[in-house]
């Protein structure tokens, strides 16, 4: 059962990254691709109906993690207390920017909230990537199974580590570039005219940077986390995940050249999903490896609730997630197509 719940939590986090990832990427790019107030309103309008719904998946994943892996939940939330507070403030700042920007016209109100929206979106993308790097690299779990990580120590990914080191920063930058590509493709799909052209140029530039950084992060992972190499040697079929990511990234370029924006965006979705699956596969059966002693790492079996709790939780999870999926299908169909400024809104 713990394997099934590992997959289900991974699924929910993947859906969050794919959905909220494009509005984080759009926010990170909007000061560059949107040159006028009308353009920026169209950027906000492209994500306006869905951005807060997308974040439901993050909340739901946290609740699912608490039910299925309470030990991991307690350990990680206490150990990552500082970065979690920073992420919380960035989420608040971004939400305030989206909701407050349109309340007052003209400077300095709108430029201020535009800057908050851009900076908070970019930093969230970066920090989520850094968080993934911490999970893959591992944390300094002590004999009692707990840890606390400062923002940085000596910037080394070995031994007593901090949140930031040369490995986790590389993964964070790869995540930022990937989500910038993702957001740019979303804007190209949802807008037209000069805004679409600038979004396309930004997304293909981010595509090149993301491809280079993802390859570099993969090489560094083999150095920082030897367990990943053992996993792929023990289960060679796991290589299908990074191969799928590479194929999806190539698909982005192919459809980009054909100006099929929606298909390029869908390939970007597949790329993000395949990369997260690669990361999850590389650390299994650990859910939180240790940088001090590999044997001290927290495994899915040790972190999971008892079998009865997991079965009961599954009976509630299936109908709940079914309703959520149905709602999101309706939502995205309802607001399909290009955005315009003809209606009331952001």
N, C-alpha and C positions, 0 to 999 in steps of 0.2 A: 504493500500500500504506500510506503514512503516513496518508492520510485514513481508511482502514479502521481502523487502529490507534488513531487519535484517537477514533473513535467507540467502539471496544471499551474503551479506558481510561475514557472518559466513562461508558459503560454500567456498568462495575464500580464506579466512584465513586458513581454514582446509586443502584445497588442498596445500597451501603453506607449512604448517607444515608437512604434510605427505611427500611431495616431497623434499623440501629443508631440512627437518628434517633428512633424511638418510645421506645426505652429510655433515651436521653438526655433526652428530654422528660419521660418518667415520673419519672426521677430528679430533674430540676429542679423538678417539681411536688410530689413526694411529701410534703414537710414541710407543705404547705398542704392537700392533699386527704386525707391520711391522718392522722386525729386520735388514733388509738389504736395500740398495738403490733400488734394483730391486723390492722388496716387496713394498716399498713406491711409486715407480712409478706405480705399479699395483693399489694401493689405489687411486692415483690421476687419473689413467686412468679409473677406475670404475665410477668416477663421472664427468670426464672431459667433455664428450659430453653434459651433462645435467645440471650441477650446475648453470650456469648463466641463463639458461632458467627457472629453478625452481624459481629463484628470481623474475621473471616477475610477478608471482602471488602475491607477496608482493606489488610490485609497483601498479599492477592493483587493488588490494584491497584498497590501499590508495586512488587511484583515484576514485574508486567507493564510498568510504566513504565520500569523498569530495562532490560528486554529490548528494548522498542520504541523508547524515546526516552532513550538513555543520557546524551545531552548535557543534556537538560532535567532528568533525575534528578540529575546531578552539580551542575549550576548551582543548582537550587532547594534541594537539601538543604544545600549549603554556605552559600548566601545566607540561608536561613531557619533557620539552626542554632539560634538562641536560641528562637524560638517552637516549633520542633520539640521541643526539650528540655522546654519548659513543657507541651506537649501530652502528651509521654511521661509526665511526672510525674502529670498529671491522669488519664491512663488507668490508671496504677498505683494511684493513690489510689482511683479508682472500683472497680477490680477487688477491691482489698483490702476495701473497704467491703461489697461484695456477699458476699464469701466469709467475712469475719471477723465480721460483725454477729451471726450466730446462734450463735456459739461460747460466748458468756457471756450470761446473762440479767440484765436490770436495769441501772440507771444505775451509773456514767456510761458504761458500755461501749456500749450500743446507741444512746443519743443522740449520742455522739461519732461513731460510724460513719454514723449517719443524716445528720449534718451534712456529713461528708466526701463521702458519696454525692451529696447535693444540690448542694453547691458545685462539686464536680468535674464533675458532669453539666452544670450550667448553664454553667460556664466552657468546657467542651469545645464545647458548642453555639455559644457566642459566638465562640470562637477559630476554629472551622471556618468560620463566616461571615466573620470577619475575613480568613482565608486566601483565601476566594473573592474578597473585595473586593480583596485585593492582586493576585490573578491578573488580574482584569478591569481594574483601574486600571493595572497595570504596576509594574515595579520599576526602580531606577536602574542599569540594565545599563551597564557601562563599555565602553571600546573593546576590552578583552580578552574580553568576553562574560561577565564575572563581576560579582557584586555582593555587598554585605553590608548588611543593613538593621538598624539599632538598633530598640529597641521603639518609640521615637518620635523625631522631630526637632522640627519646628515645627508639627506637626499639619496640615500642608498636603499635599494629594494630588498636588502638582506638583513637578517637579524632583527633588532629593535627598530621597526619602521615607523614612519609618519604617514599621514595621508598623501602628502606630495613627495614624489621622488622622480628620478628621470624616467622610470618605466610608467608609472601611473599618469604622469603629465603627458607622455607620448600617447597613451590610450585616450586620455581626455581630449587632446588636440585632434586625434583621429575621429572621435565621436562628434566634436564640434564641426569638423569639415563634413562628415557624413550627414549630419542633420542640416547643415547649411545647404548641401546639395538637395536633400530631401525637401526642405522648405522652398528652395528656389524652383524645383520642379512642380511643387504644389501651386505656387504663384503663377507659373507659366500656364498651368492647366486651368486656373480659375480666372485669369485676367486676359486682357488683350492690349493691342497697341504697343506703345513704347515701354510701358510697365512690363508687359510680357517679354519683350525683347531683352530688357535689362535683367529680368529674372532668369532668363535662359542663359545669358552670358555669365551671370554669377553662379548658376548651378553647374555649368560645365567646368568653370575654374575650380569650384569646390570639389567636383568629381575627380579631377586630376590630383588635387592635394589629398583627398580622402584615400584614393587608391594607393598613393605612395606611403602615407602614414599607416594604413592598415597592414601593408606588407611589412613595414618596419616594426610595427607592434607585434606581428606574428613571429618575427625573428627574435625579438627581445623576450617574448613569452617563453620560447624554448630555452632561453638562458636563465630567466628568472624563476620559472616554474617547471622543473624537470618532469613532474608528474604528468604534464600535458603530453610530452613525448611518449611516455609509457602508455598512456591511454590510447594514442593513435597506433602504437605498435601492437597493443593487445587487441584492439578492435579496428582493423584497417577500414572497415566500412564507414567509420566516423569521418574519413577524409571526404565523404560526400558533402558534408556541411560546408567546409571552406571552398570546395569546388563549386557548390551551388552559389555561394556568395560571389565568387569570381565571375561565374556565368551571368548572374543578375547585374553585376556592375558593368559587364560588357554590354548587356542588354540595354542599360541606360544610355550608353553611347550610341548604340545602333538606332534606337527609337528617337533619340535626340536629333540625329542627323536627318531622320525622316520627318521631323517636326510632329511626331505623335506624342504629344505631351502627357496624355493620360497613361499611355503604355510605358513611357519612361518613368513616370511616377510609380507605377505598379512594380516595375523592376527595382526601383529604389526601396520599396516596401519589402520585397523579397530579399534584397541585399541585407537590410537591417535584421530581418528575421533569421537569415542564415548565419550572420555573424554572431548573434546572440546564442543561437543553437551551438555554434562552434565553441563559444566560451563555456557554455554549460557542460558540453560533452568533455571538454578538456579538464575540468576539475572534478567530475564525478568519480567516486561516490562522495567526495567532500562537498559540503555547502559553504565551508569557510576554512580554507587551509591555514596551516600555521607556518610562519617564517622562522620560528625557533626550533621546532621539532616536528617533522612531517607526521609522525605518529600521533601528535597531540591535536591534529586538525579535527574539526567538527564534521562528522559524516552525517548523511541524511538519516541513517538508522538511529544514531545517537540523539539527533536533534528533533526527531518526530514525536508526535503524540502517540498514545497507545492505539492499537489496531481498532478497538471499538470506537474510539473518538473519531478516527479517520473515516471509518465507514459511515458513521452518523453524519459527519460533516459533508461527505460526498452526496448524501441524500438531499441536503439543503443546497449544496453548491450547484448541482446540475440544473434544477429549475430556475434558480436565481440567475445563473449565467446565461441561460436560454432567453430569459426576459431581456437581459441587458443587450444581448446580440440582436434580438428582434428590434429593440428600440434604436440601436445604432444603424441598422439597415434602413429603417424608416427615416431616420434623421438625415443620413447622407443622400438618400434618394430625394427627400424633400428639398434639400438645398443644393441639388446638382446643377451643373452648368456654370457659365461665367457670371461673375458678380458685376453689379452696376451701382450707380449712385442715385437711381431713380426712386428707390424706396427709402423709408425711414430706417434709421439704424446708426451704426457706428460712423 
